[in-house]
Amino acid sequence: MSEWTAEDAEQAKAEGWGLFECSGSEDGPWQLQKFDDPDQHLGAPSPYPFVADVDVWVHVRTGKTPLHRKALAFLAAHNPQEHGAISAWNA
């Protein structure tokens, strides 16, 4: 099962996104999201590249790096609902 490390989170932050624990959410416990307030995340890109969470979904889904593949594998293991929504999203 894929684990998400602090190093992974730092690399994702540098791209402007993260995997966030969302306990109790009807959309599942882990979600791939943009930063709601990128100025509060030291190391986030400027200008900020994402308008909506679905922009991050497309970025990660079409990304070719091991980090992108790892994020998708983590979601497949920890929130299949989110993984399915990302896979099915047509932008």
N, C-alpha and C positions, 0 to 999 in steps of 0.2 A: 504494500500500500504506500502510495506517495505521501511524503511529509513535506510541509512548507516550513522552511527555516527562516531565521532572522536575516540571513544573507539573501535568500530569495526575496524577502519582503523589501530589503534595501534596493535590490536591483529593479524590482517592480516600481518602487517609489520613484526612482530616477526616470522611469518612463511615464509616470503620472497615474498609476493605478495600483490597486491592491486587492488581496483576498481578505475579506472581513468576516469575522464571526458575528452572526446575526441571530443569536439565540431567541427562539420564540417567533421568528418571522414565518409567515405563511409561505414565503418563497424559499425556505430552507435555511439550514444553520450556517452555511458558508456561502458568500456571494462575491462575485467579481464586480468591482465598482470603481468609478472615478472618485477623485477626492472632492467632497462637497465644498471644501474651502482650501484650495491648493496652497494658498499663502501660509497656511498653518503647518505645512509639511516641508520641513527643511530638506532640500535636495530635490524637490519636485521641479519639473521643467517649467521654464518661463520663456516664451508665453506658454500657457497651459494648453495642451493639444485636444482635450476632450470636452464636449458639451454635455453629453449624456452617457449613462452607463452602457448603453448599446454601442456607443463609439468604442469603448474599451473592449466590449465583447468582440467586435470585428477586428480590432487591433490584435488581440491575443489569439483569436481563432485563426487569423491569416498570418500570424507571425511565424517565423521559421526558426526561432532560437530555442535552445533547450529550456530556457525559462518559460516560454510560452507553452511548450509541450507539457512541462511539469505542472503548470497552473491548471491546464485542462485535465491532466491525469488526477490531480488532487481533487478537483471538483467532481470528476467521475466517481471517485471513491467516497467523497464526503458529502456531496450534494448532487445526486444524479438529476434532480429536477432542474437545477441551475445549468448543469452541463447540457442537458437536453434542450433547454431554451436557447442557450448560446449556439448550439449546433444547428438548430432549426431557424435561427434568426436570418432573415433576408434583408440586407440593407440596400 
